[in-house]
Amino acid sequence: MVLDELVLFGVELSPPAQWLTTVAADGAIRSGKKVPGDDAWGHSGGDVGPDRVAVGVEDGGLIEGSAEVSRITALALSGARAGWPVTIDGVASGPVFASAGRVVLTVGSRVQGTSRIVVVDPRTRALSRSPRLAVRTAESGVDCVASLPERPLVARDGKIIVLSAVDTAIFALDPSLTLLPGWPYHLATPLVRAGYEEPDSLNCLGIAIPAVSPDGVLYLPLQASGPKVGGMLVAVGPNGRLRPGWPVELQRPGSEFWSVAVGSDGTAYALAVEPESSQASSATILAIAPDSSVLYRTTIIDR
């Protein structure tokens, strides 16, 4: 939403193209000019900024001999902005908009096994790069055409969280792209959801959706610590350490936290999916206070 207008980022895979569509408050629809892509490039994703300018990211991993390159395009309803696309080295995640319209990307290397944060100014095309981080975020394998980096998380204070579906390290950087003291935080169990399968996707792994609170606490839904309990939700403070009283653990084996969102008062709202009898399952939202106490549970699906 930009003021009272819905702005949608559209992607077409065959033939490849990306564009914007707007829906006004009165229902009027405007479709922007399509920006053509290339069949040899995979699409990492796109997002819309506060000024109705969108950023789309394409990965060149499908180009033989050029797997470590990505292309970033800024587009409006009129089409691609002048001077775009911009090409950068590495395999880029989808974009995340931060303050002042800056675009934040996690950029990994399948060859070197390292990653970095790249920040792009859509107005000037200026690029800022963090030092290399000792975390794998992009990977190729027998069962995967390409595993792309997860989008970073950007906190209200500008802190940037680097997540991975293929590594246990999580890094936190300040807005100047300097590593914060106490980080990285190393996961005890994977962020990837157990048994996740998406055979038609280029991304062969899928993570449970984490979140960062207004005061910089990172909430991570993780797999179970053992076969007799369910998944858990951990809270990592701005200092890179587990908060007192955490994790919150589901007691039913086979249950998982699938996602978490955080309210303005710091309450975490976590979605738990739990097995029921006769191969059925239920979905419950847990409201959890910053001190890890469960305020209430609301079951929204039970079948």
N, C-alpha and C positions, 0 to 999 in steps of 0.2 A: 504494500500500500504506500502510495506517495500522496499525502494529503487525503483527498477523497477519491482518488483514482487508483484502480487496480492495474498494475503493470506486470505483464507476464513475459518471461523469457522463453522463446520457442526454439526447439531444435528439431531438424529433420535429418534423418540419416541417409536416405536415398531418394533423390540426390542430396548430398550433405549441404545444410544451410542452417543459419540461425537468424532470428529476428525478434522484434518486440511487438506485442499487442497490448493495447490499453482498453480498459473498460471504465467509462465515466460513471458518475453517480446516477445519471439518468438512464444508464444501460447502453449508451452509444459506444460502439466498438470501432477502434482504428487499428488497422494492421500495418506494421512498418515494412520497409523495404528489406527483402531477404538478402543476407550476406552469404554468398556461396562459399562452401568449404572444399575439401579435397578428400576423395575416397580413401587415400592412403593415411589419413589422420583419424585418430579416435577422439571422441569428445569427452573431456573431463568434467564438464559442467559449466554453469553460468549463474549469474545473480544480478539483481537490479539494485543500483545505488539510489541514494536519496534525491538525486537530481534527475531521475528518469534515464540516466545513462547506464547501460548494462555492460558487463564484462563477460566474455566467453573464453574458455580455455580449451585448447585442443592439444592432444599428445601425439607426437610423431613416432610413437613406438611401432606403428605398423609399417613404417618405411624401412626397407632393408638397409642395414648399415647406418641408420640415423636414429637409433632408438632413444638417444639422450637429448631430445630437443622438444620444446613445447612452444605453442603459438598463442598469444593473448590478443584478443580483439575487443575494442571498445565500440559500442554501437548504440545508436538512438533510433527513433522512428524513421529518420531519413536514411538509415543505413550505417555503414562503418564510418567512424570518425576519421578525419584526415590524419595521415601518418601511421595508421594502424593497418595490419597487426604488428605486434612486437614479438620477436623470437628470442627465447632464452634457453640456455643450456639446462638440461635436466628434465625430469618427468614431473609435471606440475599437477597439483590437486585442483579441484574446483575453487573458485574465488570466494573470499569473505570480505565484506566491506567493513572498514574500521572508521575511526574519526576522520573528519575532513575529506571523506570520500576516498580515502586510500584503500587499495585492494591488497589483501594479504593472502599469500599462497605458500603452501608447503611444497618444496621442490626436492625430489629424491633422485638418487642415482642407483640404477640396478647394477651397475658395474662396480662402483666404489663402495656401495653399502652404507653411504652417509646421506644426510639431508641438510637442507638449510631453509630458512624463511626468506622469501623475496617479497618486498613491498613495492607496489606500482602506484604511481600517481596518474590517474586517467587523464588529467588535464595536461600534464607536461610530458608524459611517458618516462619520467625519471624512475630509475630502479634503485632500490636499496637492498643489500644482501647481508644476511647474518653470516658469521663464521660457520664452517661445516660442523654439524652435530653428529655425534656417534649414535645414530639411530637409523635403522632401515625403514623406509616408508614405501618403497617401490620394489617390486619383485616379480620375476617371471618364473614360470615352472611348467611342468608337463601338462598340468590340468588347467593352467591359466594362460590366456593370451597375454594379458597384462594386468598386473595389480597396481592400481594407481594410489598415490598418497591420499590419506584422509584429509578433509578440510581442517585447517587449524581452528581452534576456539580463540575468540578475542573477548577479553573481559571489558567491563565498563571503564576501567582505569587504563586500558590499552595493553595490558599484559596479554601475551600470545602463548597459547598452549599448543605444542606439537605432539600429535597422537599418531599411533601406528597400529595397523592390523597385523603386522608381521614381526613386531619387536616388542620387548617388555619395557623399554625406556620411554619416559615422557619428559619432555623438556619444557621449561617456561622461560620466556624472554621478556624484557621490558620493552617499551615502545621504541627505544633506540637500538633494539635487536641485540642487546647484551644479555648473556645468560644470567638468570637470577640466582642468588645464593641458595644453597640447599638442593638444587636440582642437578641432575635428573632424579625423578621418582621411578623406581622399578616395580613393575606389577608382580604380584605373587601368583596370580592366575590370569589367563588371557582376557583381553577386552573383547575378543571375537565371541559372538554368541555360539554356544555349543550346537553342533549339528547343523549349522547354517549352510544352506545350499541354494545357489541361484545359477543353474546351468546355462541360462541364456544371457548372463551378464558377463562383461569383460572383467568385472571385479569378482573374483572367486571367493573372497572373504567379506563378511559383513560384521561390523562392530555394533555392540549395543550403544545407544546414543548417550554420550556424556553431556555435562553442562558445567558452566562456571557461574558462581553466584556474584551479585553486585560487589561483594567485599573480597572477591578473588579466591574463594574456596572452590576447588575442583571436585566434582562428584562423578565417580566412575562405577558403572554397573559391570561387575566381574562374574566369572564363572564360579561354581561351587569350589570350596576348599577341599572337599572330599565327597565320597559317594553317598554318605548318610545325611547330607544336608543339601539345601538349595543354594542358589546364587547369592551374591552379596553386593552391597553398595558401600563404597568407601568414600571418605571425604578427606581430601589432601589440602592442607592449608597453604597460604602464600609462601611459607618457608620450605615447601616441598616435603613436609612430614605429615603422617597420618594424624588426624585430629583425635583428641581424647574421646572415648566412648564409641568410636567406630571400629569396624564396619557394622552395618545392619545386615543380618543374615536371615534368609528365608529358611524355614525349617523343613519344608517338604522336599525330599529328593526329586530331582528333575525339574524343579521350578527355577525360573530365571528372572532377573530384572532386564527388561528390554530397553528402557529409555528412562531419562530423568530430565526434568525441567525445574528451574528455581525461580520462586517468586521474589518480588521486590523486598520482602521482609526476611529473606533467607530461607524460607521453608522450601524443602525439596519435595517435588511431586514425582514419585517413581512408579512406573508401570511394571507390575509383576505378573508373569504368566505362569500358572501352576497346573500340573496334571490333575485330572479328576478321574473318577471311575469310568469304565467302558470307553477308554481312549478319548475321553472328552477333556476339555481344559477350561480354565477360567482366567479372566483378566481383571486385576484389581489395582486400583490406584492407592498408594500409600502416601500420606502427608507426613513428612519427617522434619522435626525441628533441627536447628543447627547443632543441638547437643545430642542428637541421634535418637531422641524419644519419638515414638510413633504417635502422632496426634490423632489420626483416624485412618480407617481403611474403607474404601468404597468399591464393591465389586460391580463392574460395568458389563461383563460378559460371563455367562456361566452356562456352558453347553457341552 
